[in-house]
Amino acid sequence: MPERTATIASSVGLHARPATLFVNAVNEQKVPVTIRKGDGPAGNAASILTVMALGAAQGETVTLAAEGEGADEALENLVQLLETDLDA
C-alpha cells in the first residue's frame, strides 16, 4: 500500500476550512485514503471528524495511504494540497 508523508502548511493546521478542502479533495479520489498523525491509528481521510480529530497543527506531519489503481497519483495530489497554505 503506497504511503506519503505531508507537512501541514496551513497556519491553523487541519482545522475548519483547510480540513474541509482536504476532505472534499479526498472524496474526489477514486481510491479510499487513510490518514494518521505520528504513530496513531489510521482513519478515514474522507471523514471531516476524523481529520479534525487528528489535531494536526502547522508544521506537523501526517501520513496518507491509499490502495488501488491510481493510488500514487491520488496521494501526490493530496500531499500537494496539504503542503499548501489553504488559509492564504
Backbone as CSV, one residue per row, in Angstrom:
resi,resn,N_x,N_y,N_z,CA_x,CA_y,CA_z,C_x,C_y,C_z
1,MET,0.846,-1.172,0.000,0.000,0.000,0.000,0.896,1.241,0.000
2,PRO,0.764,2.095,-1.010,1.575,3.310,-1.072,1.248,4.263,0.074
3,GLU,2.271,4.912,0.596,2.117,5.913,1.643,2.912,7.146,1.274
4,ARG,2.449,8.293,1.738,3.167,9.547,1.565,3.044,10.334,2.863
5,THR,4.082,11.086,3.177,4.070,11.957,4.342,3.946,13.392,3.866
6,ALA,3.116,14.158,4.581,2.917,15.565,4.233,3.088,16.420,5.478
7,THR,3.688,17.580,5.300,3.828,18.554,6.376,2.723,19.594,6.216
8,ILE,1.944,19.780,7.267,0.800,20.691,7.214,1.295,22.131,7.080
9,ALA,0.834,22.820,6.035,1.289,24.186,5.761,0.318,25.256,6.256
10,SER,-0.950,24.922,6.396,-1.938,25.932,6.787,-1.664,26.446,8.194
11,SER,-1.787,27.748,8.384,-1.453,28.366,9.664,-2.329,27.877,10.807
12,VAL,-3.547,27.442,10.520,-4.427,26.916,11.571,-4.389,25.391,11.623
13,GLY,-3.489,24.796,10.861,-3.417,23.334,10.818,-4.600,22.759,10.074
14,LEU,-4.917,21.496,10.371,-6.062,20.846,9.714,-7.324,21.109,10.525
15,HIS,-7.781,22.339,10.461,-8.968,22.742,11.197,-9.885,23.525,10.268
16,ALA,-11.173,23.369,10.440,-12.204,24.114,9.720,-11.993,24.136,8.199
17,ARG,-11.653,25.296,7.646,-11.570,25.440,6.187,-10.538,24.504,5.552
18,PRO,-9.293,24.447,6.039,-8.326,23.534,5.416,-8.777,22.073,5.480
19,ALA,-9.362,21.680,6.592,-9.830,20.295,6.726,-10.958,20.011,5.737
20,THR,-11.860,20.964,5.574,-12.966,20.792,4.633,-12.459,20.677,3.200
21,LEU,-11.521,21.537,2.821,-10.964,21.468,1.476,-10.248,20.141,1.242
22,PHE,-9.525,19.675,2.247,-8.822,18.398,2.135,-9.813,17.246,2.000
23,VAL,-10.827,17.195,2.839,-11.811,16.113,2.792,-12.551,16.118,1.450
24,ASN,-12.885,17.294,0.946,-13.529,17.371,-0.370,-12.627,16.783,-1.447
25,ALA,-11.331,17.083,-1.377,-10.377,16.541,-2.353,-10.261,15.024,-2.216
26,VAL,-10.262,14.519,-0.993,-10.211,13.069,-0.769,-11.423,12.404,-1.402
27,ASN,-12.585,13.005,-1.224,-13.823,12.422,-1.765,-13.862,12.428,-3.289
28,GLU,-13.021,13.228,-3.924,-12.933,13.245,-5.386,-12.021,12.136,-5.923
29,GLN,-11.248,11.507,-5.056,-10.324,10.456,-5.482,-11.087,9.166,-5.768
30,LYS,-10.501,8.334,-6.592,-11.140,7.069,-6.982,-10.714,5.915,-6.083
31,VAL,-9.895,6.223,-5.079,-9.406,5.188,-4.160,-9.670,5.641,-2.724
32,PRO,-9.864,4.686,-1.815,-10.008,5.067,-0.409,-8.661,5.516,0.152
33,VAL,-8.698,6.552,0.990,-7.485,7.132,1.546,-7.598,7.146,3.066
34,THR,-6.500,6.785,3.738,-6.451,6.893,5.195,-5.426,7.949,5.577
35,ILE,-5.570,8.459,6.800,-4.670,9.477,7.321,-4.349,9.145,8.771
36,ARG,-3.100,9.405,9.159,-2.729,9.236,10.567,-1.669,10.263,10.919
37,LYS,-1.618,10.594,12.207,-0.603,11.512,12.719,0.310,10.722,13.633
38,GLY,1.592,10.787,13.364,2.560,10.065,14.182,2.324,8.573,14.150
39,ASP,2.385,7.961,15.321,2.169,6.522,15.434,0.719,6.181,15.740
40,GLY,-0.160,7.173,15.633,-1.570,6.966,15.931,-2.231,6.064,14.908
41,PRO,-3.468,5.681,15.196,-4.196,4.819,14.267,-4.585,5.566,12.995
42,ALA,-4.654,4.823,11.907,-5.095,5.402,10.635,-6.616,5.494,10.634
43,GLY,-7.114,6.585,10.079,-8.552,6.782,9.982,-8.943,7.159,8.566
44,ASN,-10.224,7.185,8.320,-10.786,7.509,7.020,-10.551,8.991,6.712
45,ALA,-9.740,9.277,5.716,-9.431,10.657,5.356,-10.610,11.374,4.704
46,ALA,-11.654,10.643,4.355,-12.839,11.250,3.757,-13.821,11.736,4.825
47,SER,-13.469,11.570,6.096,-14.330,11.973,7.203,-13.808,13.256,7.838
48,ILE,-14.613,14.311,7.827,-14.208,15.578,8.422,-13.931,15.415,9.905
49,LEU,-14.709,14.592,10.585,-14.488,14.384,12.019,-13.150,13.706,12.289
50,THR,-12.811,12.717,11.471,-11.529,12.031,11.623,-10.368,12.986,11.395
51,VAL,-10.458,13.778,10.360,-9.371,14.699,10.011,-9.199,15.768,11.086
52,MET,-10.288,16.351,11.546,-10.182,17.399,12.564,-9.749,16.825,13.916
53,ALA,-10.136,15.591,14.206,-9.766,14.956,15.475,-8.267,14.691,15.574
54,LEU,-7.574,14.675,14.449,-6.124,14.482,14.480,-5.431,15.607,15.246
55,GLY,-5.998,16.792,15.180,-5.375,17.934,15.823,-4.034,18.290,15.209
56,ALA,-3.895,18.081,13.906,-2.632,18.338,13.217,-2.422,19.837,13.046
57,ALA,-1.366,20.345,13.655,-1.045,21.764,13.606,-0.062,22.054,12.476
58,GLN,0.086,23.347,12.181,1.051,23.772,11.150,2.437,23.235,11.504
59,GLY,3.105,22.650,10.514,4.444,22.124,10.695,4.496,20.667,11.128
60,GLU,3.365,20.115,11.571,3.326,18.701,11.928,3.163,17.864,10.665
61,THR,3.507,16.597,10.762,3.383,15.718,9.603,2.270,14.699,9.817
62,VAL,1.655,14.333,8.715,0.653,13.268,8.689,1.058,12.287,7.592
63,THR,0.588,11.078,7.722,0.867,10.056,6.722,-0.439,9.662,6.047
64,LEU,-0.425,9.702,4.731,-1.575,9.294,3.922,-1.262,7.950,3.287
65,ALA,-2.265,7.109,3.160,-2.102,5.819,2.492,-3.334,5.562,1.637
66,ALA,-3.127,4.870,0.532,-4.226,4.513,-0.363,-3.861,3.221,-1.069
67,GLU,-4.878,2.544,-1.542,-4.646,1.295,-2.251,-5.565,1.218,-3.455
68,GLY,-5.035,0.701,-4.525,-5.828,0.539,-5.727,-5.225,1.307,-6.887
69,GLU,-5.843,1.130,-8.036,-5.370,1.800,-9.245,-5.502,3.305,-9.095
70,GLY,-4.426,4.013,-9.309,-4.417,5.462,-9.183,-4.039,5.948,-7.788
71,ALA,-3.625,5.036,-6.899,-3.300,5.411,-5.523,-2.133,6.395,-5.467
72,ASP,-1.080,6.139,-6.232,0.092,7.019,-6.197,-0.267,8.438,-6.621
73,GLU,-1.020,8.558,-7.696,-1.419,9.878,-8.187,-2.318,10.587,-7.171
74,ALA,-3.250,9.856,-6.587,-4.145,10.440,-5.588,-3.349,10.970,-4.401
75,LEU,-2.399,10.181,-3.925,-1.601,10.595,-2.781,-0.753,11.819,-3.101
76,GLU,-0.170,11.847,-4.279,0.641,13.009,-4.677,-0.205,14.284,-4.679
77,ASN,-1.417,14.193,-5.218,-2.315,15.352,-5.263,-2.686,15.816,-3.867
78,LEU,-2.967,14.870,-2.983,-3.385,15.219,-1.629,-2.224,15.788,-0.814
79,VAL,-1.041,15.246,-0.991,0.142,15.785,-0.298,0.381,17.214,-0.739
80,GLN,0.289,17.467,-2.030,0.483,18.823,-2.547,-0.521,19.786,-1.916
81,LEU,-1.759,19.344,-1.750,-2.791,20.183,-1.141,-2.441,20.486,0.318
82,LEU,-2.069,19.463,1.084,-1.738,19.676,2.493,-0.509,20.548,2.677
83,GLU,0.402,20.523,1.731,1.626,21.303,1.838,1.482,22.706,1.237
84,THR,0.229,23.103,1.016,-0.122,24.447,0.551,-0.854,25.151,1.676
85,ASP,-0.565,26.425,1.898,-1.278,27.181,2.936,-2.696,27.456,2.441
86,LEU,-3.643,26.689,2.926,-5.029,26.801,2.469,-5.758,27.963,3.131
87,ASP,-5.077,28.695,3.988,-5.665,29.871,4.620,-5.287,31.151,3.893
88,ALA,-4.380,31.032,2.934,-3.891,32.225,2.230,-4.925,32.787,1.278
